[in-house]
Amino acid sequence: MTKNPFSAIDLQRIIYLGGMMGVQPVVPFDFKELEIVARKRLSKEAFAYVAGGAGLESTMDANRRAFDQWQIMPRMLRDVSNRDISIELFGQRLPSPFLTCPIGVLELVHPEADIAVAKACASLGIPMIFSNQASVKMEDCAGVMGDSPHWFQLYWSKSNELVQSLIQRAEKCGCSAIVVTLDTTMLGWQTRDLDSAYLPFLRGMGIAQYLSDPVFMRLLDEPQEAALTIKPKINLTTIRNLITTVNKYPGRGFFKKLRSGKPMAAVRQFINIYSRPSLTWEDLSFLREQTKLPILLKGILHPDDARKALDKGMDGIIVSNHGGRQVDGAIGAFGALSSIVEAVNDAIPVLLDSGIRSGADTFKALALGAKAVCIGRPYVYGLAIAGQAGVEAVLKNFMADFELTMGLTGCKNINEISKELLTKAV
Ligand SMILES: Cc1cc2nc3c(=O)[nH]c(=O)nc-3n(C[C@H](O)[C@H](O)[C@H](O)COP(=O)(O)O)c2cc1C
């Protein structure tokens, strides 16, 4: 698994030779085109959920602009006939500097959801970060990944017992790191979803990790905190949504489940406990005691927070603004990278997500000190277009594009990528 399973040049050849036989790639290479094609496959609500950001979506723009502020300065005549894009992360050799971001509610995009992503990642040796809001429970995804690396992303809920249970399950199903997402103590003001009054969790979607958790299910039998409820108007939409919710709940017998009231109670309980806005740095010691696995903090944008992560014994950082879905008007994630790399001073790996759209973005991130990058929306669009094959295509394209960018800039491997190969945009 240490070597890139294919070369960029082979991929180019296959594509261009295919063209000679009239075969056109199904999954577009350009991100904007990818989004356009994916949009046609998705419901209005699903597309809005994936593509949207918070407020005016200016953080999404900032994510892209940050990359434009640096340019690559290619070097010549350096024998780049052999190119190795593999990296080492937490003692593990990985075939490329790519991981997939944890993305919730993938059932909105494709019926195979997380399973399709897990299979695609495993076929390329790319680590998949299982989302806390996945549509398929982590054990099932791990089951199709074999030895291929997978991590678990945690949302810290109000119940420490639930946190403990999720971490134990992640360890049991072979996750090799825990990612704690810090930027979602509350849902951001996501204007597109608000416009269509659409939150998939209320329909029982994206809560598979909870419905498969013994602690969560046990808590269902305990008295629940009252949630804001509005007496539902019974119409066709209410009935359709109720059916979806009941069908998502584990077990057989639709009417039995409906009468038990449990499916609706599970959704209510999820809403009540899924996040804990009161979290502070002090809480991290609890997590540190729960596992020996590396813990990464996702959502760090300020160098002081990076220093605090170090003080708290954390093992890695993912610089991220959640793809612009949480704070509108925030710094572009790539713009925050340098100061965090400097603050951490090589003590722990720094990864980056939010706005990675090409091999060049990846090259720039690595040149400024990221050890790896996580791909988000692009693979979700690949999933929408062609399921597992679509995710595979997107991931392969990233690997090939990056390999060529690296080679054409005069680097044979990741170690040769450095800040000296970048300049501030002119
Ligand atoms: C539809 C969607 C769902 C997401 N769900 C999660 C999640 O469950 N957990 C999490 O930590 N981040 C989640 N994220 C954020 C991603 O992990 C990542 O930070 C973001 O997608 C990066 O931005 P980009 O996709 O624009 O590159 C989600 C992002 C999107 C677009």
The ligand as an ORCA input file, in Angstrom:
! r2SCAN-3c Opt
* xyz 0 1
  C     -22.611     17.962      3.334
  C     -21.509     18.086      4.328
  C     -21.588     17.376      5.512
  C     -20.545     17.443      6.441
  N     -20.597     16.662      7.571
  C     -19.573     16.704      8.445
  C     -19.566     15.839      9.562
  O     -20.451     15.031      9.753
  N     -18.525     15.937     10.423
  C     -17.496     16.833     10.231
  O     -16.578     16.893     11.046
  N     -17.481     17.621      9.154
  C     -18.478     17.575      8.259
  N     -18.422     18.356      7.143
  C     -17.244     19.197      6.914
  C     -16.168     18.400      6.152
  O     -15.603     17.420      6.971
  C     -15.044     19.343      5.665
  O     -14.545     20.099      6.725
  C     -15.527     20.270      4.548
  O     -16.373     19.574      3.658
  C     -14.335     20.829      3.784
  O     -14.740     21.768      2.834
  P     -14.839     21.434      1.251
  O     -15.698     20.237      1.128
  O     -15.469     22.649      0.671
  O     -13.434     21.203      0.781
  C     -19.444     18.296      6.192
  C     -19.361     19.001      5.012
  C     -20.371     18.891      4.062
  C     -20.238     19.627      2.760
*
